[in-house]
Amino acid sequence: MIAVDVFQAVADPVRRRLVEMLADGERSAGELAAVAHAEFGVGQSGTSKHLRELRNSTLVVSRVDGARRIYRLQPWHLDELAQWAHRQTRFWNSKLDALESELNEKDAP
């Protein structure tokens, strides 16, 4: 199995939507495919490819339940995204605060 970067996995809006659905609990492949089709016009085979990407990124796992494949989110893998966003926010907030201070000094009489 080829590991897919978590960022790459959620870069696609269809995959982000599937992750959002799985955040509410387990879903069958059929349920996920129905939403992907209704919201994005993606067919069953396209949804399967998106789910494979999510499995390869380890964001989701699946199990077989009779004739159905059930998917579950592994949310701790989203921590990498959260940590990156936090670093970016911290960096840019400090830069913007410095800019604001500089602009306020220039505006002062």
N, C-alpha and C positions, 0 to 999 in steps of 0.2 A: 504494500500500500504506500502510495506517495503522500507524504505529509503536505497539506496545503496550508499556507499562511492564514491565520485567523482573519487578518485584515482583508486578504483576497477573498476569503469565504463570504464575508458580509458586505463586500463591495457591490454586489449585485442586488437590486431592489427586490427581486423575487426571493432570493435567499434570506434577505433581511426579514421579509414578511413571514417566511417559514419559521425563522428563529423566534419572531414575535409570537406566532401561534403556539410554538412549543414552550414558550415561557409560561404559558397558562396550564401546561400539563401535556401528558402523552397524547399523541394523535396518530391515527393510522395513515398510511401512505395515501389511501383513497381520499381521506378528509383533506389532507394537504394538497393533493392534486386538484380537488374540486375548487379550493380557494385560489390556487395558482391559475387555474383556468378562468374562473370568474373575474378575478381582479387584473390579470395580466395577459389572458389569452394563451397561456402556456398549456400545452397538452400533457398527457400522462408521461410520455417518454422524456419530455423536457423537464418535468418536475423530478423524474427519477435522476436525471443528470445533476440537477441542483442538489438533491438530497445526497447524492454520492459525494459531491464537493463538500457538503457540510460534514459528512461522515469522515472524509479524508482529513478534514481540518480538526477532527475530534470534538467539534462543537456539539454533535449529536451522535447518539448510538441508536441502534435498532435491534429489535428482536422479532422473532416470528411467533405469531399467536394464531394457530390454525392456518387459515388461508390468508391471513392479514400480516403485514409488516407494520410494527408499531415503532414510532420514533420518540425519542426523549432527548431533551436538551441537557447538556452538561454545562451549566452556567458558569462554573468556575473558570472555564476557558475564555470567557469574556473579560476576565480580569486583565489580561494583556492589553485589551483595547482600553479599558478604564484607566489603567496606569499610564498608557501613552497619552490619552486625552488629558489626564491630570497634569502631566509634565508640560504639555503644550499650553494649557491654560495658565499654569504658574509662570511659565516663561513669558507669555504674551502679556499677562496682567502686569508683571513687573516692568516690562518695556513700555506699556501704555501708561502706567502710573508715572514713569519717569518723563515721558513726553508731556503728560498733563502738567506736571510740576514745572517743566521748562516753559510751556506755553503760559502758565499762570504768572511766572516770573517776568516774562516779556510783556504781559498785559498790565502788570503793576506799574504805577507811576513812578 
